[in-house]
Amino acid sequence: MRWDRLFDDLEGQADELEREERDALVDELRDGTWAETGWRQLLGGRVALEILGGARVEGEVTLANDHVVQISAERGDHVVSADAVLVVHASGRRSDDPGRVAASLGWGHVFRALRDAGEDVVVRLVDGSSREGTVAAVGGDFVRLATPSGRAQDVVWTAIVMVSGRT
């Protein structure tokens, strides 16, 4: 009988050690998964983004990649520079991974589409100011806006926080 108790005790210790090792492995895997997850991969559904310049944009995420985040809101669509996002308030729904083409879309694609549509836009800049006009030309790292006064302004992409339709 003593041997039975001894073996039962040893077996119990082995089971406990196995559970501890399994739990440690689960924790490691979870940490590894989080370490490989970027914030844009979590965007999906309804979100609110706090961005440079103190603005806040709310709506449904329609595109999120390394360059831009497109938000569909009640008063129109907004395209936000991914580099300008400070804080994300998300619904918790994870987005689908963008396809190869969608993953490469950036300011050039955005402004060419706005130019082709002839839409008036408001471009918000990192210093909190904004520029209004229509897209006249799209360069390699800037957009030329034709302002309501008829003058042209070249806005460099690194200065852009968000582009919206005029509201």
N, C-alpha and C positions, 0 to 999 in steps of 0.2 A: 504494500500500500504506500509506503514512503516513496518508493520509486515512482509510482504513478503520480503522486503529488509533485515530486521534483520535475518529472517530465512535463506535467501540465503547467507548472510555473515557468519552466524554460520555454515552452511553446507560447505561453502568454507574452513573455518578454520579447520573443522573436516577432510575434504578430504586432506588438506595440511599436517595435523598432521599424518594421516594414511600413506601418501606417505613417509614422513620422517622416520616413524617407519619401513616401508617396506624396504627403502633404507639402514637403519642401520642394519636390519636383514640380508640383502643381503651381506653387508660388513663383518659382523660377520661370516657368512657361508663361504665366500670366504677366509677369514683369517684362519678359522678353517680347511678348505680343504688344504691350503698351509702348515699349521702347521703339518698336518699328511702326507705330501708328502716328500719322500726321493729323493735325487738326482738320485739314480739309477733307480727309477721308471720313470724318464723323459728321460732316454737314449733310443735312437732308431734312426735308419737311420744312416747317416754319422755323425761322431763326430771327434773331436780332443781332446785328453786328455793330459794335462800337468801333468807330474808325478815327484815324488821325484827323485833327481839327475839331474834335468834339461832336461830330455828327453821329447819329444812330440811324441805321437802316433796318427796316423790318419787312419780312415777306417770305415767300417760298423760294428755296434754292432751286434754280433751273440748271446751273452749271457751276462746278467748282473744280479748278485745276491749280497748278502751281503759279499761274500768272494772275488769273481773275476769278471773281465769284460773281455770278449773275443772280440777282434777286428780282423776282416778280412781285410787285407790291400793288396795292389798290390804285395808286396814282401813277402807275407806269413801271417800267423796268429800270433797274440800276445795275451798273457794272462797277464793281469795286476792285481796286488793286489788292491782290492777296497780301502784298507787303504792307498795306495800310490798315489791315485789320488788327485791332488791339485786343478786343474781348468778344467772345462768341457766347450767345445765349441760345442754346439749341433745344429742339423738341425731343432730342434723344434718338431720332430715327437716323440711321446711317445711310449715306447716299450710295448710289451705285457708282462703281468705278467708271470714270469717263473713258470713252473709247479712245483709240490712238489719235484720231483727228481732234476730238474735243479736248484732249489733254494738251494739245499744242496750241490751242487758240489763245491769242493775246490781244494787246491793244491794236495792232495792225488790223486784225480781223474785225474787231469791234468797230473801229472807226471807218473802215471801208464799207461795212454794212450800213452804218449810219449815213455815210456819204451817199451811197446808192439809194437809200430811202428818202434822202432830202430832209431828214428830220432836224429840227432845232434842238440843240443840246446845251446842257449846263455841265461844265467841267469844273469839279471842285479840286483845289490844289492843297498840297501839304501844309502851306502856310495859313489855311483857312479861307483864302479868297476863292473867287470863282470867275470863270469866263463863260460867256454865252455866245452862241453863234451857230453856224452850220459848218459842217466839215467840207473844206475846200480841197484839201490834199492830205495824203497820208505818207509820211516819210518813213525812213528806217527806224527812227527813234523819236519821232515827234508827229504832232498833228497840226495842220494849219487850219485855223478857224476863221471864217469870214464873219465878222461881227455885225450887229445890226447897223452900225454906222458905216459899214462898207470897208473898214480897215481889216487887214489880215493880222493874225497873231499866231506865232508858232509856239506850241506848248509841248515841252519835252515830256516823254512818258514817265520818267522818274519823279516828276513833280505831281503826277495825277493820283488823286485819292479815289475819285468816283466820277462816273459819267452818268447823267440822267437826262431823260427827256424834259423839256421845259414844262413846268407845272404852273 
